[in-house]
Structure formats: structure tokens, C-alpha cells
């Protein structure tokens, strides 16, 4: 068997995996469709195995393709590191890092940290994707992201994770809401279980870390929730709560300004709403010097958050 696999064949293999069709991969690589098809066929012939199932026009990785994909990615990353090392002075980081972050982390914590890291390493292209927690997990499993940051813990056994920092969720209401009398700076009793069950709620969508933590906490006290709206953006939830449509539950990071200005009030309750933010990655994804440097940087910044 001839194992003269080429760099171009590996590029085509990875691009077809990501894009889903030969035509889309050809556009991404700026190759002709025939050249892309030929490179993929040559790779499968060189390896002596099929890498894809071919239902219709779509190409779907088979078991062997899934087994070999991380190795192909690693080889391409090694080549990129080789080129970067030749182009940059020794010791300087260079390359692209794709980071997928869930909404709270990606909106309120990551942008300033990414800015500081990029200022210190001008040869780095740091690309941030804002997703919900479930989508971050999917990005990592598909090798569309190098590193993920999520709200809560990672329950996906195919991924590795570690705790990054702590966060606290707050239950919020408009100042004029009937339950605003339970504000945390008041002497009244916390929200009762009956009030939790009877309230109308404005919540994040299913799949978000905030929604998962909230439901786990509140459903240990009540058997049902009245969800009036499900919204995917923090700002939309805050506006709906300020308009008096119901109670909300968001990270303290996202409502600090509104609480300080008196536009929202935080309510007293008995719910366990503390959580962690986690770093998550695929153990078979190549961890470049850039990946390792950014992970160390995030750990160093943890105590300043």
C-alpha cells in the first residue's frame, strides 16, 4: 500500500468534513470541484479505506473517518506551526485560535481578556464565537472550536474540562412588580415556594447554562414553572423584565448596571444559584503552543475577575 498522502489531500479531507459537501469544500479552498473530488478519492485510495458515507449529495464521516480526523487536523496544525515558526522571531506566538463561548462568558468576561491577549501577541488571530452551552459542546465535538468556555459543568464524556471561575445568578424583577417587595435589601421573608410557582418567568432558551442551573435549583422547590417567554439574549430578557412581564434569572455580571441604577431589583430567595464557568476541549484536538498559552493566560486572569 502506498502511503504518499499529500498536504492538499489532508486539507480537502478536513474541509469536506467541515463544509459537508465537495462543492462547499472546493469554494472554501478555492479549488475546482473536480480537483477537490480527485484529491479526496486519491486520499481514500492511498489509505485503502473509505472515510465517508455518501447519502445523496452529502458526505458524512464513517467510523474510520471519525477516527482519522483528529490526526489529520493535528498534521495540518503542525504544518501551520512550522510556517509560523519560520515567519516569526523565536518566542513570539502566531496563528489562529477559535474559541467558542456561551453567552454570559462570551459577552461579559471574554472580550476584554481576548483584547489584552491580542495586544500582547499581535501575531495571533483570536476568533470568538458566541453560542449557548449546548452549541459550544457541539462546536468542540465537530472540531469547529479549539477551546470552549461554558456556564456550569460539562456533562459530555467525550470532552475534557476544568473549572475556570465562579459566578452567581440573581432573580430579578421590575421595581414596580408585586414581588419586588422581596428585594434582597429588604427585611421581608424570601420568596416562598408558592410565589415561585405562581410567578411568570422570562428565561433563557433550553440548552443555555443559565437555564439549566436555574431549573435545577427551582424545581427542587416546586413541581411546575410558568414560563411566559424564552429569549436567547440577555438584553431581551432584561427589557422584558423591566417592562413588568415577569421575573428573570441572569448572571450578576449581566445585570450589575441595571441593579445599580435601580432599573431592576434583585429578589431574596432560598435557591442555590451559584455556579462555575468551565474551560472545555476535545482531548484529540491538537493543542498548539498558542492554545496552551491562551489557556495559561485565562488561568492567570481568574483571580482578577
Secondary structure, DSSP 8 states (H G I E B T S, - for coil): ------HHHHHHHHHHHHHSSHHHHHHHHT--HHHHHHHHHHHHHHHTS--EE-STT--EE-HHHHHHHHHHHHHHHHHHHHHHHHHS-TT---EEEEEEEEHHIIIIIHHHHHHHHHHH-TTEEEEEEEE-HHHHHHHHHTTS-SEEEEES----TTEEEEEEEEEEEEEEE-TTSGGGGGBTTSSS----HHHHHHSEEEE--TT-HHHHHHHHHHTTT-S--EEEEE-S-HHHHHHHHHTTS-EEEEEHHHHHHHHHHTSSEEB------EEEEEEEEETTS---HHHHHHHHHHHHHGGG-
